[in-house]
Amino acid sequence: MTKTNFSIAGRPIGIGHSPYVIAELSGNHNGEIERAFKLIDAAKAAGCDAVKMQTYTADTITIDHGGPDFVIEGGLWDGKRLYDLYGEAHTPWEWHQALFDHARKIGIACFSSPFDETAIDFLENLGAPAFKIASFEIVDTPLIRRAAQAGKPLIISTGMATLEEIDEAVAAAKAGGAGGITLLHCISAYPAPAEEANLLRIRALSERYDLPIGLSDHTLSSEVAIAAVGLGAAVIEKHITLARADGGPDAAFSLEPQEFKALVDGVRTAHLALGRADYGRTKSEAPNLRFRRSLYAVKDIAAGETVTPENVRSIRPGFGLPPRHYDEILGKKAKLAIKRGTPLGWDLLE
């Protein structure tokens, strides 16, 4: 199946291209716009292709309610009301223009996850080059369809989704006219245990959909994301923080700048290492052909003398006949005297 490639802000994404690496800012700005600027700078310095925000307010994503349905039980945010968590974690809309401008100034793509139609309209006015649909919103097909109508690429996370739900999301994106679609395999746990990463799902998604497939990674290190590249991941998304010790809604499962740089370097190296599925020799191998085994005279052989296991062996280096001819040459006569250390060739034998 030929995967359909597309571009974000001129950067091609898909088969044959280095994975598109997205640094997720989320709420790790801790309510400080200067920290948000520094996170964008850190993503650029790490070699990321893009930074991503989340565009919502507490009122656009939930309601102010203290009932049991609206209070988190267990996990990283145990006991928090949804309204309070989203109020703490959101990126103020009045910051967006300055953050988008800063990203453009330093040369890194910037886009966001909209969580309602007003956010889509707002991000369109900012010139966002793409939209990201969060895992929890994959079931909101009207939102996906509306985002797709902007004609921009859609990146859709698939955490918790059934195949039927993914099918519906892809159909909604296509019906809306998205300018490219990619699906991100995702385990929506915060943090996600590496042993539950289920990276083989990347191959399964790739076989099912004619789309680039990537990974939104919530594990605590970079190994899972790097391994995903070996399975064909075309996009890698990971949370970034200036320092986990500073706290923040998502800091506990985010990478610090130097760790993120190591992730990007690892992803790029893993992609280069994939190479091609052929059996030709590489340039770096060619000089070592001389150290293969081949057939050599290991004793002086007089003219007319018979070739035997005592005077010819398979040894290094590789300038003589290949060892596969060993049985064939045994019993032949030397045409002329052959000195010890001479590579055997057909021209030396009767």
N, C-alpha and C positions, 0 to 999 in steps of 0.2 A: 504494500500500500504506500502510495506517495503522500507524505505529510504536507499539509498546506502551510507554507511559511507566510509571515507577515512582518511588519516593521513597527516599532514604536520610536517616534522622534528620529526616524532615519536609520535606526539600528535594526538590522534583520534578526529575526528570531525563528528558530526551527532547525531542521536537519541541515548539517553542514556548517553551522555557525556555533561559535563558542557560547556556552550557556549565558542567558541573560540573568544577571544577578541583581536582585532587588533588596535594598535595606529597608525594613519596616520600622518607621519611627514610633508608631502607635502612641501611647501616652508617656513614653520615656523622656519627654521634655519636662515632665514634672511641673507643668504650668508656667514654665519660663521660656519666653521666646528666644532668648539668647542661647539657651541650651538647645533649642530646636535648630538654630543656625549652626551650632557646633556639631550636632548630629549629622546634618547635611554635609558639612565639611569633612567629617570623619568618614562618611560613606564614599565621598569622592576620593579621599586619600587612600581608602582601602581598595579602590579599583572597581567599585560597583557601577552598574549601568544606570541604576535608577534609585531614587528614594520614594517611599510611598507613605502617605498619611491616611487618616481615617476621618471622613467628613460627616459628622453628626453632632447633635446636641442631646442632652439627656431627654429632652422633650420630643425629639424626632425619632428616637430609638425605643423609648418606653414611656411609661407614665409615672408620676410621683405617687407611689403607692407602697404601703408597708405590709401588705398581705403576704401570706406564706408563698404564694406563687412568685412574688417579686423580691424574695430574699434568697441569696445563694447559700446552699448547704454544701460544706466540704470544699476541698481544694484550696487553691491559692487565695481566693477571695471569700473564704468562708464567713458567713454572717453579714456580708455587705448587702445593702439594698441595691438593686439594679440601678435605680435612679442616681444613687450616690456614686456608685462605681463609674458610671458613664459621665457623670458630671466632673469627676476627678480626672478621668482618662481622656476626655475629648480634646481635640485641637481647636482652639477658638477660631471661628470663621474669619474674624478680623485679622488673624495672622496669615491666612492663606496667601494673599497676594504677595506679601513680603517674602514668604518662604518660597513660593514659586519663582519670584524674581531672583532671589538669591541662588537657587539651583540653576537657573538659566545662566546667570552671571558666571558661575564657576564651571559650567559645562556638564551638568548631570541632569538626566531626565527626572521630572517630578510629576507624580499623579497621585490619585487617591482612591479610597473605597467609599462610594456614596451609599448611604443607608436609607435614603428616601428620594422622591422625585425632586424636592427642593435642592437637595445636595447635587443632583445631576445637573440641574440648571445652573447652579452656582459654579460648579467645576467647569462646565462648558464655557462660561463667560471668562474663566481664568485661562482657557486654552489648554486644559489638561489633554495630553496626547493619548491617554488610555484610561480605562476604568478597571478597577479590581472589584470583583464580587466576593465578599467574604463567605466562608463556609456556612455560617449560620443563616446567610441570606440566599443560599442556593435554592431553597424551596420557594422563594418569592419571585415566581416567574414574571409577574407584571413589572417588578423592578428591573429584572434582567432585560426584558423586552424594551422597556423605556430607555435603559442605558444603551442598549444596542442601537437604538434609533439615532443616536448621535453619530453613528458611522465610524466610531473609533474602535480600536482593538479592545476586547474584553478578556481579562484573566479571571478565571473562575476557580475558586478553591472548592474541593470536593469532600472536606472533612465531614464525617457522619452520614454522608449521602449514600442512598441505595443506587443501584444501576438505573432503576426507573426514574429516580429523581435527577440523576445526571443527564439521562436522555432528555427529560423535560426541560432542563436548564439549557442544554445545547440547542434544542429545538427552538426555545424562546429567543436565544441569542441570534440564531440564524434568521428566524422570522422577523426580528427587529432590524436586521441588516447590519450586524456588527462588522466592523472592518478588520476581521481576524479574531480568532478565538483560540485560547489555550486553556487547558485544564491543569490544575495543580493537585496532585495527590497530596493529601493532608491528613494527619491524625490530630483531631481537635481536642488535645489534652495539653495542659499547661503546668509543668512541662510534659512532653510526651516521652515515655520510656523508649529507649532505642530498640529494645527487643520487641516492641509493638509497632515499629516503623512500617513493616509490610511493604518494603520497597518494590517487591515483585509486582505490586499493583500498577506500577508505572508501565511495565510491559503489557499488562492486561488492558489498561486504558488505551495504550498505543495501538493495540491490535483491534480494539473496538471502534475507535474514532479516527477519522482522517484529520487529526489535529496535532500540533506540538503538545507534548505533555511535560509537566515540570513537577516541582516539589515545593510545598510550603512547610518548612521544617521548624518544629517546636522542641526538638531534643536539646540537650544541654551542651553539645559540642558540634564540631564541624564534620566529623567522620561520616555521619549519615548522609549529609548533603553531597559530599564528595563521592560516596558510593553510588548515589542516585545518578550521577553523570554516567557511570559505567552502564547503567540500565537505560540510558537514552534521555535523561532529563534535559529539556531545552531551556528551562527557567528554574532558578533557585531563589526562593524568598526566605529571609531570616530576619529576626528582630535585632536591632542594634541599640546599645546603650553606651553612654560615656563611661559609666562605672556601675557595676551591679550593687556596690556598697552604697551608692547614693539612693537606692530604692526607686520606687515607681511601680505602676500597675503591672508592667510586663518585664521588669528588670531581671527577675529571677531566672528567666529562660532566654535572655538576650545575650549576644556576644559583645564584648568590649572591642574598641577600635583595632587593637593589634590582633585580637582573635579573628575579627572579621577580615582583616587583611590576609591572615593565614587561610581562612576559608576561601576567599576569592582566588588566591594563588593555587590552592589545592584543586579547586574546581577547574581552573584554566589548564593546569597540568593534566588532570584526569581526562579532560576533553582531548588534549593533544595526544595523549597516550592511546586513545581509541584507534587512531590510524585507519587502516584499510583492511578489509578481510581478504587479503591475497597472500601468496607465498613467495613473493619476490624478495630479494635481499635488500636491506636498507643500506644507505651510504655508510653508516657507521660500522656495519658488519663487514663490508668488502675487504678492508685491510687484513681481517683475521682469517680469510680463506686460506692463507699460506700455512696456518697452524692446524689445518685438518690432517688426517692420516692419509698416507698414500704408500705405494709399493717402492721400496728402496733395497738396493744391494747392501747387505750388512756384513758381507765378506767379499774379498776379491773373487771374481768369477772369470775363469780363463775362457778364451775363445773356444767354442764347441762344448763347453761344460754345461751340464744340465742344471736348470733352475730347480732348487729344492727349498724346503722350509728352513734349512740351515743357512742358506745364503741370501734369501729374500724374505723380508718381513713387511708387515703393515706398521708404519711408524709415522710420527710427525717429523718434518713438515709435509705439505701437501702438493709438492711439485711433480710427483710421479703418477703412475696410473692409479685410478681409484681402486680401493680395496676389493670392490666387487669382481675384479678381474683376477683375483688371487688364484682361485682354483684353475682358471683357464691357462695361466702362464706356467703353472707347475709342470715339469717334464719337458718344457721347451728348451732349446739349446741357445746359448749366447752366440750372436753373430761375430762378436769381437770381445776383447777383454773389457770387463766392466769393473771399475775400481769400487771398493767399499765406499758407501756414502753417495753413490750415483742414483738419481731417481730413475726408475725403470720406465721405458717407453717401448712401443711396439717396434720401433726402428732398431732396437738393440737385440731383438730376438728373431730367431729363424721361424 
